[in-house]
Amino acid sequence: MGYRLEMSKKPRNRNWVVTVKGQINDEAVKEMGEWCLDSETGRRMAYDQFHFRTKEEAVMFFLKWTN
């Protein structure tokens, strides 16, 4: 797969956001969303965007899914 992850912070609501950039298939994004539910760390907010309450949660996701 040819994707990369970008992490940023939303100043308005203080959530951390990880965005998937590039080519990724539906199955991989679904697996990422399921992992968020299973680990109770974040929420999938759009096809390619995940929101997290803390930086630590976002970093954990980032480390899990960085290719």
C-alpha positions as CSV (number, residue, x, y, z in Angstrom):
1,M,0.0,0.0,0.0
2,G,1.2,3.5,-0.7
3,Y,-0.2,5.6,2.1
4,R,1.3,7.8,4.8
5,L,-0.2,9.1,8.1
6,E,-0.2,12.7,9.2
7,M,-0.9,13.7,12.8
8,S,-2.2,17.2,13.8
9,K,-4.0,18.8,16.6
10,K,-7.4,20.6,16.3
11,P,-7.2,23.7,18.4
12,R,-10.9,24.3,18.7
13,N,-11.8,21.0,20.3
14,R,-8.3,19.9,21.4
15,N,-8.6,16.5,19.7
16,W,-5.7,14.9,17.9
17,V,-6.3,13.9,14.3
18,V,-4.6,11.3,12.2
19,T,-5.3,11.6,8.4
20,V,-4.5,8.8,5.9
21,K,-2.9,10.3,2.8
22,G,-2.3,8.5,-0.5
23,Q,-3.6,5.2,-1.8
24,I,-5.2,2.8,0.7
25,N,-7.9,0.2,0.2
26,D,-11.2,0.0,1.9
27,E,-10.3,-3.2,3.8
28,A,-7.2,-1.5,5.4
29,V,-9.2,1.5,6.5
30,K,-12.0,-0.7,7.9
31,E,-9.3,-2.6,9.9
32,M,-8.0,0.7,11.3
33,G,-11.5,1.6,12.4
34,E,-12.0,-1.7,14.0
35,W,-8.8,-1.4,15.9
36,C,-9.9,2.0,17.2
37,L,-13.1,0.4,18.5
38,D,-11.3,-2.6,20.0
39,S,-8.7,-0.6,21.7
40,E,-11.1,2.2,22.8
41,T,-8.7,4.8,21.7
42,G,-10.2,6.8,18.9
43,R,-13.0,7.3,16.5
44,R,-13.2,7.1,12.7
45,M,-14.7,10.5,11.7
46,A,-14.4,10.3,7.9
47,Y,-13.1,7.7,5.4
48,D,-9.5,8.8,5.9
49,Q,-9.6,10.6,9.3
50,F,-9.4,9.4,12.9
51,H,-9.9,11.5,16.0
52,F,-8.2,10.9,19.4
53,R,-8.7,12.4,22.8
54,T,-5.0,12.5,23.7
55,K,-1.7,12.7,21.9
56,E,-0.7,9.3,23.4
57,E,-3.7,7.6,21.8
58,A,-2.9,9.2,18.4
59,V,0.8,8.2,18.7
60,M,-0.3,4.6,19.6
61,F,-2.4,4.5,16.4
62,F,0.4,6.1,14.4
63,L,2.9,3.5,15.5
64,K,0.5,0.6,14.9
65,W,-0.3,1.7,11.3
66,T,2.8,3.3,10.0
67,N,4.1,1.3,7.1
